[in-house]
């Protein structure tokens, strides 16, 4: 069994097996990056909690909570529910996470350190995937594709979401018929009203 009392920022790890005491192990600074003041500014909803907080290259902090992505600067906090994230891609060379939102825009977060970029990106991916219950692809007449996703909002309620590239005209009658049929199928399978 391992025990790890914290002494002056260093965890003392003691292995009670035959190997005995292993010595001091540095505590990850990741959990200390979110100050009490910043935590209060997040105004976390009931049942929510910060999972990981990291420093960005521009001095802001990115915080992944159970329910949302928060970006904290000196004068503001931006909060976006996970169901508003389409996807994200980490460029390990530049430590930049490119976030594509469901409305088509892209935001880039550049991390201050390599380890933080990996840790945060793993949590980011987990939280986005947790919001996706089911997704289906729709072949469009011009060869492009749209997606219909069944997602979970912050309250756990299911809803459907149509995602397509910005140049796909969802109002085109041929496209709308295909997308509507797919959305009806997804909603029917989940017991949601049309």
GIDA-V589395 format. One record per residue. RES is the residue in one letter. OMEGA is omega in whole degrees, 0 to 359 (* if undefined). D_CENTER is the distance of its C-alpha to the mean C-alpha in Angstrom with 2 decimals. Layout:
res=RES omega=OMEGA d_center=D_CENTER
res=RES omega=OMEGA d_center=D_CENTER
This chain:
res=X omega=179 d_center=33.10
res=X omega=171 d_center=31.20
res=X omega=185 d_center=31.27
res=X omega=174 d_center=29.56
res=X omega=180 d_center=31.00
res=X omega=179 d_center=29.65
res=X omega=176 d_center=32.49
res=X omega=175 d_center=32.08
res=X omega=179 d_center=28.57
res=X omega=177 d_center=29.57
res=X omega=174 d_center=28.99
res=X omega=182 d_center=32.26
res=X omega=179 d_center=31.62
res=X omega=178 d_center=34.56
res=X omega=183 d_center=34.97
res=X omega=176 d_center=37.62
res=X omega=183 d_center=38.55
res=X omega=182 d_center=41.58
res=X omega=176 d_center=39.79
res=X omega=185 d_center=39.74
res=X omega=182 d_center=38.06
res=X omega=179 d_center=35.67
res=X omega=185 d_center=35.47
res=X omega=177 d_center=32.89
res=X omega=181 d_center=29.29
res=X omega=176 d_center=27.23
res=X omega=178 d_center=24.43
res=X omega=179 d_center=21.02
res=X omega=185 d_center=20.67
res=X omega=185 d_center=16.86
res=X omega=181 d_center=17.35
res=X omega=183 d_center=19.96
res=X omega=179 d_center=18.10
res=X omega=181 d_center=17.14
res=X omega=178 d_center=20.59
res=X omega=179 d_center=21.96
res=X omega=179 d_center=22.39
res=X omega=179 d_center=18.79
res=X omega=179 d_center=17.71
res=X omega=180 d_center=20.26
res=X omega=180 d_center=19.08
res=X omega=183 d_center=15.60
res=X omega=181 d_center=17.61
res=X omega=179 d_center=15.36
res=X omega=177 d_center=16.38
res=X omega=181 d_center=18.47
res=X omega=180 d_center=16.77
res=X omega=174 d_center=13.64
res=X omega=178 d_center=13.39
res=X omega=180 d_center=11.77
res=X omega=180 d_center=10.49
res=X omega=178 d_center=10.58
res=X omega=181 d_center=12.02
res=X omega=178 d_center=13.23
res=X omega=175 d_center=15.86
res=X omega=183 d_center=15.54
res=X omega=182 d_center=18.72
res=X omega=178 d_center=19.74
res=X omega=176 d_center=19.85
res=X omega=175 d_center=16.86
res=X omega=172 d_center=14.24
res=X omega=180 d_center=10.45
res=X omega=173 d_center=9.33
res=X omega=175 d_center=6.35
res=X omega=180 d_center=8.24
res=X omega=189 d_center=8.66
res=X omega=187 d_center=8.64
res=X omega=172 d_center=6.94
res=X omega=180 d_center=5.97
res=X omega=172 d_center=9.54
res=X omega=187 d_center=11.72
res=X omega=173 d_center=15.10
res=X omega=182 d_center=18.31
res=X omega=185 d_center=21.88
res=X omega=181 d_center=22.51
res=X omega=173 d_center=19.37
res=X omega=176 d_center=15.97
res=X omega=182 d_center=13.61
res=X omega=180 d_center=11.34
res=X omega=178 d_center=9.25
res=X omega=182 d_center=8.39
res=X omega=180 d_center=5.56
res=X omega=176 d_center=8.83
res=X omega=178 d_center=9.50
res=X omega=174 d_center=7.20
res=X omega=179 d_center=9.66
res=X omega=178 d_center=8.49
res=X omega=179 d_center=8.21
res=X omega=178 d_center=11.12
res=X omega=170 d_center=12.18
res=X omega=185 d_center=15.87
res=X omega=181 d_center=17.10
res=X omega=182 d_center=20.36
res=X omega=183 d_center=19.17
res=X omega=183 d_center=16.05
res=X omega=175 d_center=14.27
res=X omega=176 d_center=10.76
res=X omega=183 d_center=11.53
res=X omega=175 d_center=9.10
res=X omega=181 d_center=11.04
res=X omega=182 d_center=10.99
res=X omega=179 d_center=12.87
res=X omega=173 d_center=15.87
res=X omega=180 d_center=16.28
res=X omega=178 d_center=15.68
res=X omega=175 d_center=13.94
res=X omega=178 d_center=12.76
res=X omega=176 d_center=13.22
res=X omega=178 d_center=12.28
res=X omega=184 d_center=14.95
res=X omega=181 d_center=14.86
res=X omega=181 d_center=18.16
res=X omega=184 d_center=18.49
res=X omega=184 d_center=17.88
res=X omega=179 d_center=16.95
res=X omega=181 d_center=14.28
res=X omega=180 d_center=12.71
res=X omega=180 d_center=12.72
res=X omega=182 d_center=11.64
res=X omega=182 d_center=8.58
res=X omega=177 d_center=7.70
res=X omega=178 d_center=8.50
res=X omega=177 d_center=6.37
res=X omega=182 d_center=3.16
res=X omega=180 d_center=5.41
res=X omega=183 d_center=6.61
res=X omega=178 d_center=4.52
res=X omega=180 d_center=4.63
res=X omega=179 d_center=8.02
res=X omega=180 d_center=8.92
res=X omega=181 d_center=9.09
res=X omega=179 d_center=11.34
res=X omega=182 d_center=14.81
res=X omega=174 d_center=16.87
res=X omega=177 d_center=17.25
res=X omega=181 d_center=20.56
res=X omega=180 d_center=21.81
res=X omega=176 d_center=24.71
res=X omega=181 d_center=27.36
res=X omega=184 d_center=28.74
res=X omega=183 d_center=32.42
res=X omega=178 d_center=31.91
res=X omega=177 d_center=30.07
res=X omega=183 d_center=26.56
res=X omega=170 d_center=23.87
res=X omega=177 d_center=21.71
res=X omega=171 d_center=19.20
res=X omega=182 d_center=19.25
res=X omega=170 d_center=16.27
res=X omega=186 d_center=16.62
res=X omega=178 d_center=13.52
res=X omega=178 d_center=13.18
res=X omega=184 d_center=12.91
res=X omega=180 d_center=12.48
res=X omega=180 d_center=16.06
res=X omega=180 d_center=15.73
res=X omega=179 d_center=17.80
res=X omega=175 d_center=17.70
res=X omega=179 d_center=18.05
res=X omega=185 d_center=18.53
res=X omega=177 d_center=17.07
res=X omega=182 d_center=18.95
res=X omega=178 d_center=17.39
res=X omega=175 d_center=19.83
res=X omega=184 d_center=20.56
res=X omega=182 d_center=21.94
res=X omega=175 d_center=25.48
res=X omega=180 d_center=25.56
res=X omega=181 d_center=27.79
res=X omega=178 d_center=26.53
res=X omega=177 d_center=29.72
res=X omega=184 d_center=31.98
res=X omega=180 d_center=33.84
res=X omega=179 d_center=33.53
res=X omega=182 d_center=29.76
res=X omega=180 d_center=29.35
res=X omega=180 d_center=31.50
res=X omega=181 d_center=29.48
res=X omega=179 d_center=26.08
res=X omega=179 d_center=27.59
res=X omega=179 d_center=29.11
res=X omega=180 d_center=25.89
res=X omega=177 d_center=24.09
res=X omega=180 d_center=27.09
res=X omega=180 d_center=26.97
res=X omega=181 d_center=23.32
res=X omega=178 d_center=24.03
res=X omega=181 d_center=27.33
res=X omega=180 d_center=25.84
res=X omega=181 d_center=23.57
res=X omega=178 d_center=26.52
res=X omega=177 d_center=25.18
res=X omega=178 d_center=27.84
res=X omega=* d_center=28.28
